[in-house]
Amino acid sequence: MSSTPKVVVIGGGIGGLSAGIAFRSRGIDVEVYEQARALGEIGAGLTLSPNALKAYEGLGIRDQIEAVGFAGPGQVVRRWNDGVEVSRVDRSGYPDIFGAPYISLHRADFIDVLAANFPKERLHLGAQAIGAETVGDRAVVRFADGTSVEADLVVGADGVRSAVRRSVVGEDAPVFTGTVCFRGLVPYEQVADALGSKDWTLYVGPERHVISYMVRGGDVVNFVAHVDTDSWLGESWTQEADVHEILDAFEGWHEPLRTLLGAPGTFYKWALMDRDPIDSWSKGRVTLLGDAAHAMPPFIGQGAGMSVEDAYVLAAAVAHFGQDVPEALRRYEQLRVSRANEMVGRARAGRNKYHLKESWDPKPSGAQNRTGIAHDDIYSYDIRDHVDFDEPATV
Ligand SMILES: Cc1cc2nc3c(=O)[nH]c(=O)nc-3n(C[C@H](O)[C@H](O)[C@H](O)COP(=O)(O)OP(=O)(O)OC[C@H]3O[C@@H](n4cnc5c(N)ncnc54)[C@H](O)[C@@H]3O)c2cc1C
């Protein structure tokens, strides 16, 4: 291994902090710059599937993440109007089948774990990047306050509205997916009778679906209620939502579900945006990671998972190829672009699968595979098995 380069990561979200941890785990000098004045995440839940947890195992923090997660007993699909159970998968066997469980957790708890594993003095808050370029054999990031920093490699992990992406691929605006979602958190004890279990549950119906799962160790229910719509008229992509707006959107749906959607609390409405897939994420010594590279709708729960897989590979490549940053980026893209772009396509297709148009298809999605578990090929994947930079390059 040649001498290790200095890396700057833009964005201190899930992908950026994971990248920071991954670089440090390989002994690489890294600094993270985040535009917000304090680290944080929206008050909502997130799921991590086995492939994501195996990548975090590779970073040495899987146990800490599992400790703030909830591994629910089952995965249940229900019919929208009468709640009839269409399919049920027992998730308790996932560690044996896939090598890790499927967990759900509060985003703030997740960020806390990531932040606790990255040195505070290397995290620069209130630093808004406006662009990044390669100048000679250095990469330079410019910030809104007029300052700049140099490194051997700049990684844009600055989310779906990435400024670094503009420097890499030019102007390409995020795309409205045609779906908005309402998100809420409700104490389980308030809705225990209505829900009856702590299963991850998907209600599917005409032009809508609702996913609910537990966070905070099973004490709080997170729901995400998706509704198709022609356009998003809001100035911001996030707005506070009125509970009546949610209940109106789910008029006629199963009463116990409406009990959850109508429970007291603060709810938000989101425009779901994604990006058309691109074949290259890098320009010179600047590259992309996470949503900045491959934003996808949440319908297969893989956005965060893909960002930690990216982080694992990029850090391994930079550690292996040292000062040959272009070769490290070539190998990073070789391993990551097609898998992440496939997830974008599958996530987009998920919306059509869940939002019934005319007929009810009672077959659970993806049932025709080895385990009978939808997306089992995604969950079986272990990024650590795919990183072997000692092999000669094939392209
Ligand atoms: C409704 C919904 C549900 C989801 N559910 C799941 C799920 O269950 N499982 C899953 O795996 N994924 C899920 N996702 C996707 C997941 O949230 C994202 O893929 C993940 O957060 C991406 O992380 P990221 O670090 O790339 O981007 P972000 O989390 O957006 O982080 C980007 C960071 O960069 C900072 N930043 C932005 N611009 C700048 C700048 N110019 N300079 C400096 N800093 C900047 C931001 O402040 C932010 O901290 C969901 C997404 C949505 C919308």
The ligand as an ORCA input file, in Angstrom:
! r2SCAN-3c Opt
* xyz 0 1
  C     -39.456      9.002      3.704
  C     -38.098      8.351      3.622
  C     -37.900      7.119      4.220
  C     -36.672      6.464      4.089
  N     -36.506      5.244      4.663
  C     -35.351      4.594      4.518
  C     -35.153      3.319      5.111
  O     -36.049      2.788      5.781
  N     -33.962      2.693      4.939
  C     -32.942      3.271      4.215
  O     -31.859      2.653      4.082
  N     -33.077      4.487      3.653
  C     -34.250      5.170      3.790
  N     -34.397      6.396      3.249
  C     -33.270      6.987      2.514
  C     -32.208      7.548      3.453
  O     -32.772      8.463      4.353
  C     -31.139      8.224      2.624
  O     -30.733      7.396      1.566
  C     -29.937      8.539      3.491
  O     -30.288      9.425      4.514
  C     -28.858      9.151      2.606
  O     -27.823      9.612      3.372
  P     -26.840     10.706      2.786
  O     -25.820     10.904      3.847
  O     -26.403     10.353      1.416
  O     -27.724     12.018      2.613
  P     -28.427     12.884      3.763
  O     -28.917     12.014      4.846
  O     -29.387     13.777      3.061
  O     -27.250     13.749      4.363
  C     -26.649     14.791      3.633
  C     -25.951     15.718      4.622
  O     -25.212     16.687      3.894
  C     -25.482     17.972      4.427
  N     -25.306     18.916      3.329
  C     -26.144     19.117      2.279
  N     -25.656     20.045      1.450
  C     -24.480     20.444      1.982
  C     -23.486     21.374      1.557
  N     -23.643     22.097      0.445
  N     -22.370     21.546      2.324
  C     -22.214     20.820      3.481
  N     -23.131     19.920      3.918
  C     -24.233     19.737      3.165
  C     -26.891     17.910      4.944
  O     -27.157     18.902      5.911
  C     -26.927     16.493      5.521
  O     -26.462     16.453      6.843
  C     -35.608      7.078      3.365
  C     -35.773      8.339      2.791
  C     -37.026      8.979      2.931
  C     -37.198     10.341      2.300
*
